[in-house]
Amino acid sequence: MLAQIVFYEANGRTLQTFDYSNDDGVREFTACAFNPSGDAVAFGTYNRFYVYVHNANRNVWEQVSIIRGFVWNYFSCRSSGTKEAAS
């Protein structure tokens, strides 16, 4: 199964690809949510969240966390969201 996360540049060219096709624990990604500033994003799959942050100095996305065992059957979720933290 093809299981990839692809980030694009503003002009539509591929910036970076994270390929999880060889990871048996990954199923399709069903939803994602960016933080309000757009420099962090979480992608949801069957039983995991993959969290990335944008490194502006290098213009790359870096995987910072895989959260496992927190959610199951995430296939039914088609939308996610974030909100700014209270100050």
DSSP file (Angstrom, degrees, kcal/mol; ACC not computed):
  #  RESIDUE AA STRUCTURE BP1 BP2  ACC     N-H-->O    O-->H-N    N-H-->O    O-->H-N    TCO  KAPPA ALPHA  PHI   PSI    X-CA   Y-CA   Z-CA
    1    1 A M              0   0    0      0, 0.0     2,-0.6     0, 0.0     0, 0.0   0.000 360.0 360.0 360.0 136.7    0.0    0.0    0.0
    2    2 A L        +     0   0    0     20,-0.1     2,-0.4    17,-0.0    17,-0.0  -0.694 360.0 171.0 -78.9 117.9    1.3    3.5   -0.9
    3    3 A A        +     0   0    0     -2,-0.6    17,-3.4    25,-0.1     2,-0.3  -0.852  15.7 148.3-132.5  96.0    1.5    5.5    2.4
    4    4 A Q  E     -A   19   0A   0     -2,-0.4     2,-0.5    15,-0.2    15,-0.2  -0.939  38.9-150.2-131.6 151.0    3.3    8.8    1.9
    5    5 A I  E     -A   18   0A   0     13,-2.5    13,-3.0    -2,-0.3     2,-0.5  -0.992  24.3-169.9-114.4 125.0    3.2   12.3    3.3
    6    6 A V  E     -A   17   0A   0     -2,-0.5     2,-0.4    11,-0.2    11,-0.2  -0.968   9.7-160.5-122.6 128.5    4.2   14.8    0.6
    7    7 A F  E     -A   16   0A   0      9,-3.0     8,-2.8    -2,-0.5     9,-1.8  -0.878  14.6-156.3-104.5 139.9    5.0   18.5    1.3
    8    8 A Y  E     -A   14   0A   0     -2,-0.4     6,-0.2     6,-0.3     2,-0.1  -0.833  13.7-121.3-117.6 152.6    4.9   20.9   -1.7
    9    9 A E    >   -     0   0    0      4,-3.3     3,-1.9    -2,-0.3     6,-0.1  -0.380  41.0 -99.1 -78.8 167.8    6.4   24.3   -2.4
   10   10 A A  T 3  S+     0   0    0      1,-0.3    -1,-0.1     2,-0.1    -2,-0.0   0.791 124.4  56.8 -60.7 -28.0    4.2   27.3   -3.2
   11   11 A N  T 3  S-     0   0    0      2,-0.1    -1,-0.3     1,-0.0     3,-0.1   0.434 122.6-104.2 -85.9   2.2    4.8   26.8   -6.9
   12   12 A G  S <  S+     0   0    0     -3,-1.9     2,-0.2     1,-0.3    -2,-0.1   0.361  77.1 132.4  95.7  -4.8    3.5   23.2   -6.7
   13   13 A R        -     0   0    0      1,-0.1    -4,-3.3    -5,-0.1    -1,-0.3  -0.511  67.7 -97.2 -78.4 149.7    6.8   21.3   -6.9
   14   14 A T  E     +A    8   0A   0     -6,-0.2    -6,-0.3    -2,-0.2     3,-0.1  -0.493  38.6 179.6 -67.2 127.2    7.5   18.6   -4.4
   15   15 A L  E     -     0   0A   0     -8,-2.8     2,-0.3     1,-0.4    -7,-0.2   0.845  64.8 -12.5 -91.5 -45.6    9.5   19.8   -1.5
   16   16 A Q  E     -A    7   0A   0     -9,-1.8    -9,-3.0    44,-0.1     2,-0.4  -0.988  54.3-154.6-161.5 145.6    9.8   16.6    0.5
   17   17 A T  E     -A    6   0A   0     -2,-0.3     2,-0.6   -11,-0.2   -11,-0.2  -0.993   1.6-162.8-129.4 132.9    8.3   13.1    0.8
   18   18 A F  E     -A    5   0A   0    -13,-3.0   -13,-2.5    -2,-0.4     2,-0.6  -0.972  17.0-158.3-111.5 117.7    8.1   10.8    3.8
   19   19 A D  E     +A    4   0A   0     -2,-0.6   -15,-0.2   -15,-0.2     3,-0.2  -0.870  25.8 165.1-107.4 119.5    7.4    7.3    2.6
   20   20 A Y    >   +     0   0    0    -17,-3.4     3,-1.8    -2,-0.6     6,-0.3   0.092  40.9 117.6-113.6  18.8    5.9    4.8    5.1
   21   21 A S  T 3  S+     0   0    0    -18,-0.3    -1,-0.1     1,-0.3   -17,-0.1   0.780  76.4  50.2 -60.8 -28.5    4.9    2.2    2.5
   22   22 A N  T 3  S+     0   0    0     -3,-0.2     2,-0.8   -19,-0.1    -1,-0.3   0.405  87.9  95.7 -91.6   2.5    7.2   -0.4    4.0
   23   23 A D    X   -     0   0    0     -3,-1.8     3,-1.9     1,-0.1    -3,-0.1  -0.839  60.1-161.0 -96.0 108.5    5.9    0.1    7.5
   24   24 A D  T 3  S+     0   0    0     -2,-0.8    -1,-0.1     1,-0.3    -3,-0.0   0.716  87.7  63.3 -62.5 -20.7    3.2   -2.6    8.1
   25   25 A G  T 3  S+     0   0    0     -3,-0.1     2,-0.5     2,-0.0    22,-0.3   0.583  88.0  84.9 -80.4  -9.3    1.8   -0.5   11.0
   26   26 A V    <   +     0   0    0     -3,-1.9     2,-0.2    -6,-0.3     3,-0.1  -0.818  51.3 172.3 -99.8 129.0    0.8    2.4    8.7
   27   27 A R        -     0   0    0     -2,-0.5    -7,-0.1     1,-0.3    -4,-0.0  -0.391  52.6 -43.3-110.7-164.3   -2.4    2.4    6.9
   28   28 A E        -     0   0    0     -2,-0.2     2,-0.5     1,-0.1    18,-0.4  -0.295  57.6-117.2 -66.0 148.3   -3.8    5.3    4.9
   29   29 A F        -     0   0    0    -25,-0.2    16,-0.3    16,-0.2    -1,-0.1  -0.740  32.6-179.7 -83.1 129.5   -3.6    8.8    6.3
   30   30 A T        +     0   0    0     14,-2.4     2,-0.3    -2,-0.5    15,-0.1   0.683  55.9   4.8-109.3 -21.3   -7.2   10.1    6.8
   31   31 A A  E     -B   44   0B   0     13,-1.0    13,-3.2    48,-0.1     2,-0.3  -0.992  52.8-169.6-158.9 157.6   -6.8   13.7    8.2
   32   32 A C  E     -B   43   0B   0     -2,-0.3    48,-0.6    11,-0.2     2,-0.3  -0.977   4.6-160.9-147.1 161.2   -4.3   16.3    9.0
   33   33 A A  E     -B   42   0B   0      9,-1.9     9,-2.1    -2,-0.3     2,-0.3  -0.971   7.0-151.9-147.4 129.7   -4.3   19.7   10.9
   34   34 A F  E     -B   41   0B   0     -2,-0.3    48,-0.2     7,-0.2     7,-0.2  -0.686  26.7-113.2 -93.0 151.0   -1.9   22.5   10.8
   35   35 A N    >   -     0   0    0      5,-2.4     3,-1.6    -2,-0.3     5,-0.2  -0.380  43.0 -94.8 -72.8 166.0   -1.3   24.9   13.7
   36   36 A P  T 3  S+     0   0    0      0, 0.0    -1,-0.1     0, 0.0    -2,-0.0   0.804 125.7  49.3 -56.8 -32.6   -2.4   28.5   13.1
   37   37 A S  T 3  S-     0   0    0      1,-0.0    -3,-0.0     3,-0.0    -2,-0.0   0.625 106.4-127.6 -83.5 -11.4    1.0   29.7   12.0
   38   38 A G  S <  S+     0   0    0     -3,-1.6     3,-0.0     2,-0.2    -1,-0.0   0.569  80.4 108.2  81.8   9.7    1.4   26.8    9.5
   39   39 A D  S    S+     0   0    0      1,-0.1    15,-2.7    14,-0.1     2,-0.3   0.351  75.0  46.1-103.6   7.6    4.8   25.6   10.8
   40   40 A A  E     + C   0  53B   0     13,-0.2    -5,-2.4    -5,-0.2     2,-0.3  -0.993  62.9 178.1-144.7 146.1    3.6   22.4   12.5
   41   41 A V  E     -BC  34  52B   0     11,-2.4    11,-2.7    -2,-0.3     2,-0.4  -0.998  16.0-152.8-148.8 146.8    1.2   19.7   11.3
   42   42 A A  E     -BC  33  51B   0     -9,-2.1    -9,-1.9    -2,-0.3     2,-0.4  -0.989  10.3-160.1-122.1 131.4   -0.2   16.4   12.6
   43   43 A F  E     -BC  32  50B   0      7,-2.7     7,-2.6    -2,-0.4     2,-0.4  -0.917  10.9-145.2-109.1 135.5   -1.3   13.6   10.2
   44   44 A G  E     +BC  31  49B   0    -13,-3.2   -14,-2.4    -2,-0.4   -13,-1.0  -0.853  22.1 168.0-104.8 135.7   -3.7   10.9   11.5
   45   45 A T        -     0   0    0      3,-2.5     3,-0.5    -2,-0.4    29,-0.2  -0.641  58.1 -62.2-126.5-171.6   -3.6    7.3   10.4
   46   46 A Y  S    S-     0   0    0    -18,-0.4    28,-2.4     1,-0.2    29,-0.2   0.832 125.4  -8.0 -45.1 -50.6   -5.3    4.2   11.8
   47   47 A N  S    S+     0   0    0    -22,-0.3    22,-1.0    25,-0.2    24,-0.4   0.113 122.6  64.1-139.3  23.8   -3.7    4.2   15.3
   48   48 A R  E     - D   0  68B   0     -3,-0.5    -3,-2.5    20,-0.2     2,-0.4  -0.975  57.1-143.3-146.3 157.1   -1.0    6.9   15.2
   49   49 A F  E     -CD  44  67B   0     18,-1.8    18,-2.8    -2,-0.3     2,-0.5  -0.992  15.4-155.3-117.9 134.2   -0.4   10.6   14.8
   50   50 A Y  E     -CD  43  66B   0     -7,-2.6    -7,-2.7    -2,-0.4     2,-0.4  -0.948  12.4-160.2-108.9 123.7    2.7   11.8   12.9
   51   51 A V  E     +CD  42  65B   0     14,-2.8    13,-2.7    -2,-0.5    14,-1.4  -0.899  11.0 179.4-113.3 132.5    3.9   15.3   13.9
   52   52 A Y  E     -CD  41  63B   0    -11,-2.7   -11,-2.4    -2,-0.4     2,-0.3  -0.940  11.0-160.9-128.8 149.0    6.1   17.5   11.7
   53   53 A V  E     -CD  40  62B   0      9,-2.2     9,-2.9    -2,-0.3     2,-0.5  -0.963  23.8-120.0-126.3 149.8    7.6   20.9   12.1
   54   54 A H  E     - D   0  61B   0    -15,-2.7     2,-0.9    -2,-0.3     7,-0.2  -0.783  15.0-149.6 -91.0 125.0    8.9   23.2    9.4
   55   55 A N  E  >> - D   0  60B   0      5,-3.5     4,-1.5    -2,-0.5     5,-1.4  -0.829  11.6-170.0 -92.2 101.8   12.6   24.2    9.8
   56   56 A A  T  45S+     0   0    0     -2,-0.9    -1,-0.2     1,-0.2     5,-0.0   0.810  80.4  59.9 -67.0 -31.3   12.6   27.6    8.2
   57   57 A N  T  45S+     0   0    0      1,-0.2    -1,-0.2    -3,-0.1    -2,-0.0   0.874 121.2  24.9 -64.7 -36.6   16.4   27.9    8.2
   58   58 A R  T  45S-     0   0    0     -3,-0.5    -2,-0.2     2,-0.2    -1,-0.2   0.490 101.5-128.8-104.2  -7.1   16.8   24.8    6.1
   59   59 A N  T  <5 +     0   0    0     -4,-1.5     2,-0.3     1,-0.2    -3,-0.2   0.920  67.2 121.6  53.8  49.6   13.4   24.9    4.4
   60   60 A V  E   < -D   55   0B   0     -5,-1.4    -5,-3.5    -7,-0.0     2,-0.4  -0.951  63.2-123.0-134.6 156.2   12.6   21.3    5.3
   61   61 A W  E     -D   54   0B   0     -2,-0.3     2,-0.4    -7,-0.2    -7,-0.2  -0.848  27.8-159.4 -95.9 136.5    9.9   19.5    7.2
   62   62 A E  E     -D   53   0B   0     -9,-2.9    -9,-2.2    -2,-0.4     2,-0.5  -0.962  17.5-128.1-120.8 131.9   11.2   17.4   10.1
   63   63 A Q  E     +D   52   0B   0     -2,-0.4   -11,-0.3   -11,-0.2     3,-0.1  -0.660  32.3 170.8 -74.8 123.8    9.3   14.5   11.8
   64   64 A V  E     +     0   0B   0    -13,-2.7     2,-0.3    -2,-0.5   -12,-0.2   0.619  56.3   8.9-110.2 -17.7    9.4   15.3   15.5
   65   65 A S  E     -D   51   0B   0    -14,-1.4   -14,-2.8     2,-0.0     2,-0.4  -0.984  42.0-157.8-163.2 147.3    7.0   12.7   16.9
   66   66 A I  E     -D   50   0B   0     -2,-0.3     2,-0.7   -16,-0.2   -16,-0.2  -0.977  22.5-156.8-123.8 116.3    5.0    9.6   16.3
   67   67 A I  E     -D   49   0B   0    -18,-2.8   -18,-1.8    -2,-0.4     2,-0.3  -0.843  18.3-179.6 -98.9 115.1    2.2    9.3   18.9
   68   68 A R  E     +D   48   0B   0     -2,-0.7   -20,-0.2   -20,-0.2    -2,-0.0  -0.791  55.1  21.8-114.6 154.9    1.0    5.7   19.2
   69   69 A G  S    S+     0   0    0    -22,-1.0    -1,-0.1     2,-0.3   -21,-0.1   0.548  92.4  99.3  73.7   7.4   -1.6    4.0   21.3
   70   70 A F  S    S+     0   0    0    -23,-0.4     2,-0.3     1,-0.3   -22,-0.1   0.751  87.2  22.7 -94.3 -28.7   -3.6    7.2   21.8
   71   71 A V        -     0   0    0    -24,-0.4     2,-0.3    -4,-0.2    -2,-0.3  -0.987  62.8-164.5-141.3 146.4   -6.2    6.6   19.2
   72   72 A W  S    S+     0   0    0     -2,-0.3   -25,-0.2     1,-0.2   -26,-0.1  -0.956  71.2  16.0-130.0 150.6   -7.7    3.6   17.5
   73   73 A N    >   +     0   0    0     -2,-0.3     3,-1.3   -27,-0.1   -26,-0.2   0.891  64.2 165.5  57.1  44.9   -9.8    3.3   14.3
   74   74 A Y  G >   +     0   0    0    -28,-2.4     3,-1.7     1,-0.3    -1,-0.1   0.511  51.9  94.7 -69.7  -2.6   -9.0    6.8   13.2
   75   75 A F  G 3  S+     0   0    0      1,-0.3    -1,-0.3   -29,-0.2    -2,-0.1   0.816  76.5  60.4 -57.6 -30.7  -10.4    5.8    9.7
   76   76 A S  G <  S+     0   0    0     -3,-1.3     2,-0.6     2,-0.0    -1,-0.3   0.634  87.2  87.8 -76.4 -11.4  -13.7    7.3   10.7
   77   77 A C    <   +     0   0    0     -3,-1.7     3,-0.1     1,-0.1   -33,-0.1  -0.781  43.5 167.6 -91.1 123.7  -12.2   10.8   11.2
   78   78 A R        +     0   0    0     -2,-0.6     2,-0.3     1,-0.2   -46,-0.2   0.372  63.9  42.2-113.2   1.1  -12.2   12.9    8.1
   79   79 A S        +     0   0    0    -48,-0.1     2,-0.3     2,-0.0    -1,-0.2  -0.995  56.6 179.3-150.2 142.5  -11.4   16.2    9.7
   80   80 A S        -     0   0    0    -48,-0.6     2,-0.3    -2,-0.3   -46,-0.1  -0.892   8.2-171.2-134.7 165.5   -9.1   17.5   12.4
   81   81 A G        -     0   0    0     -2,-0.3     2,-0.3   -48,-0.1   -48,-0.1  -0.985  10.8-154.7-154.7 163.9   -8.4   21.0   13.8
   82   82 A T        -     0   0    0     -2,-0.3     2,-0.3   -48,-0.2   -48,-0.1  -0.869   8.4-157.2-131.1 167.0   -6.2   23.0   16.1
   83   83 A K        -     0   0    0     -2,-0.3     2,-0.1     0, 0.0    -2,-0.0  -0.987  30.8 -94.6-144.0 155.4   -6.6   26.2   18.0
   84   84 A E        -     0   0    0     -2,-0.3     2,-0.1     1,-0.1     3,-0.1  -0.366  45.1-108.6 -67.8 145.1   -4.2   28.8   19.4
   85   85 A A        -     0   0    0      1,-0.1     2,-0.1    -2,-0.1    -1,-0.1  -0.462  36.5-105.6 -72.0 145.5   -3.2   28.3   23.0
   86   86 A A              0   0    0     -2,-0.1    -1,-0.1     1,-0.1     0, 0.0  -0.460 360.0 360.0 -69.5 141.7   -4.6   30.8   25.4
   87   87 A S              0   0    0     -2,-0.1    -1,-0.1    -3,-0.1    -2,-0.0   0.443 360.0 360.0-102.7 360.0   -2.1   33.4   26.6
